[in-house]
Each structure stands twice: as structure tokens, then as C-alpha cells.
Amino acid sequence: RIIQEVRKKGDEAVRSFTKQFDGVLIEQPLVTEDEMEKAYERLDIEMVQIIRTAIKHIRTYHERQLTSSWFYHQKDGSMLGQKVTPLDAVGVYVPGGTAAYPSSVLMNVIPALVAGVERIVLVTPPGKDGRLSDAVLVAAKELGISEMYKMGGAQAVAAVAYGTESIQPVDKI
């Protein structure tokens, strides 16, 4: 039912379900640059450094997993091989509320960045105050995420899967 409502009513359905399930009405779900910058002011500098160190380690690990395209020609003129290309756009769901972990951002976004995905859309549910976790915001900002929405649950997954008036769909979640 949630998926069908989001497909039919788009942003209106997402707002309604966010109010119902998360207890907050979010008029503008797109996270602003200002919201991300203010998260740095509230988050302990030590946590920012921990996030930055984790990014380096996780990126190094995933860079070792990269596979390359390869091709070869047979004597009969046929060409065989493998072409590796990244998806154009992926959605990343980050749990919110009491389970708001910046590690969820890092462990899902970094592999997509290393693979060369151009557009990464992050969705995470807001707290009752309408805000997101400062650590999640900082982790996303450190990774260059510019498209992040305050929404969670099935409505968020449906919004990025099928698109709404304000969100273009992705290739994979």
C-alpha cells in the first residue's frame, strides 16, 4: 500500500507517511548545505577525525576490490571479454532514530564512489525534531553527498526507486 501511494501521490504521500511513522511533518525533505555545515559545529571534533580516518581505511579496502574491463580476440576474429561500468545512480538507505550510525553511510557510499557511481542519493529518517544525526550528516558531507533526504521506511525506498516530483529515481538501492 505504501509503495502504491508513493507511486501515485509522490511527495505528498512521502510527507504523509513520514508524519504517520516518524511523527514529524517535513515540508522540505532535501537536506541543505547549511544543515550539513551546522552538524560540524555540533559534532565533537574527535568524532569528525574518526569519520575521516574510517573513510581512508574503507576506501583503501574497496579500491583493492575493483575489477577491470578486459577483452581478447580469438583467431576467428571474435572478441570476448568483460566490460565493467558503474551504475549511473544508486540510493543508500541509512537507518535513523536510535540506529543512526555514520558507519552505515561510510560502508554503503564508499563502495559506490570507488566503483564510479556518479549520483548517490541518501535517505534517512528524521528524528521527532525533524533533524538528522549530526554524525550521519558529517559522514555524508565528507563523502561529497549533495542529495540527501529526510525520509525513511518504505516510503523513502519507494521514492528513490520510482521517483517523485522532487526526486529522480535511481538504478539500484
C-alpha positions in Angstrom: 0.0 0.0 0.0 2.8 2.4 0.9 4.6 1.8 -2.4 1.4 2.3 -4.4 0.6 5.5 -2.6 4.1 6.9 -3.2 3.9 5.9 -6.9 0.5 7.6 -7.2 0.8 10.7 -5.0 4.6 11.2 -4.9 6.0 13.8 -2.5 2.5 14.2 -0.8 2.5 10.5 0.1 6.0 10.6 1.4 5.2 13.6 3.6 2.1 11.9 4.9 3.8 8.6 5.8 6.8 10.5 7.4 4.3 12.3 9.6 2.5 9.0 10.4 5.5 6.8 11.1 8.2 9.3 12.2 5.9 11.8 14.0 7.1 14.8 12.2 5.9 16.9 9.2 8.8 17.6 6.8 7.9 20.2 4.2 11.4 20.3 2.7 13.0 16.9 2.8 16.1 17.8 0.9 19.0 18.4 3.3 20.6 21.8 2.8 24.2 22.7 2.7 23.6 24.8 5.8 22.2 21.8 7.7 25.4 19.8 6.9 27.7 22.7 7.9 25.9 23.2 11.2 26.3 19.5 12.0 30.1 20.1 12.1 29.6 22.8 14.7 27.6 20.4 17.0 29.7 17.3 16.5 32.8 16.7 18.6 36.0 17.3 16.5 37.3 13.9 17.7 34.3 12.2 16.0 34.9 14.2 12.8 38.5 12.8 12.8 37.3 9.3 13.5 35.0 9.6 10.5 37.8 10.9 8.3 40.1 8.1 9.3 37.5 5.5 8.7 36.9 6.9 5.2 40.5 6.4 4.3 40.6 2.8 5.6 37.3 1.8 4.0 38.2 3.5 0.6 41.6 1.7 0.6 39.9 -1.6 1.2 37.3 -1.1 -1.6 39.9 0.1 -4.1 41.5 -3.3 -3.8 38.3 -4.9 -4.9 38.0 -3.0 -8.2 37.7 -5.2 -11.3 38.8 -4.0 -14.7 37.4 -4.5 -18.1 39.3 -6.9 -20.3 39.0 -8.2 -23.8 40.8 -10.5 -26.2 40.4 -11.6 -29.8 40.1 -15.2 -31.0 41.9 -16.4 -34.1 38.5 -16.5 -35.8 38.1 -12.7 -35.3 35.6 -12.9 -32.4 36.2 -10.7 -29.4 35.5 -12.0 -25.9 35.7 -10.2 -22.6 34.2 -8.3 -19.8 33.2 -4.7 -19.7 32.9 -3.2 -16.2 30.8 0.0 -15.9 29.3 1.7 -12.9 25.6 2.3 -12.4 24.5 5.9 -13.1 22.6 6.4 -9.8 22.2 4.5 -6.6 20.1 5.1 -3.5 21.5 4.4 0.0 19.2 3.9 2.9 20.7 4.8 6.3 18.7 3.8 9.4 17.7 6.7 11.7 16.4 7.3 15.2 18.2 5.2 17.8 20.1 3.4 15.0 21.7 6.4 13.3 25.2 5.3 12.6 27.7 7.2 10.4 29.2 3.7 9.6 26.1 2.9 7.6 26.8 5.9 5.4 30.5 5.0 5.0 30.0 1.3 4.3 27.4 1.9 1.7 28.5 5.1 0.0 32.3 4.5 -0.3 31.9 1.3 -2.5 29.6 3.2 -4.8 32.1 6.1 -5.0 35.0 3.8 -5.7 33.0 2.0 -8.4 32.5 5.3 -10.1 28.7 5.9 -9.5 28.0 9.5 -10.4 24.8 10.1 -8.4 24.3 8.8 -4.9 21.1 9.6 -3.2 21.0 9.1 0.6 17.7 8.8 2.5 17.4 8.6 6.3 14.5 9.1 8.7 14.4 12.3 10.7 14.1 12.4 14.5 10.9 13.8 16.1 12.5 17.3 16.0 12.9 17.0 12.2 16.6 16.8 12.3 19.1 14.2 11.2 22.0 12.8 13.2 25.0 15.1 13.1 27.4 12.2 12.6 25.4 11.0 9.7 25.3 14.5 8.2 29.1 14.9 8.6 29.8 11.5 7.2 27.7 12.3 4.1 29.3 15.7 3.7 32.8 14.2 4.0 32.0 11.9 1.1 30.6 14.6 -1.1 26.9 13.6 -0.9 24.8 16.5 -2.1 21.5 14.7 -2.5 20.2 13.6 0.9 16.6 13.4 2.1 14.9 13.4 5.5 12.7 10.4 5.0 12.8 6.8 6.0 10.9 3.5 5.8 9.2 2.0 2.8 8.1 5.5 1.6 11.8 6.5 1.2 12.7 3.3 -0.6 9.7 3.8 -3.0 10.6 7.4 -3.5 14.1 6.7 -4.7 13.1 3.5 -6.6 10.2 5.1 -8.6 10.9 8.8 -8.2 8.6 11.6 -7.1 8.1 15.2 -8.2 11.3 16.2 -6.4 13.4 13.0 -6.5 14.7 11.4 -9.7 14.7 7.5 -9.5 17.9 5.5 -9.1 19.1 2.3 -10.7 19.7 0.4 -7.5 19.1 0.7 -3.8 
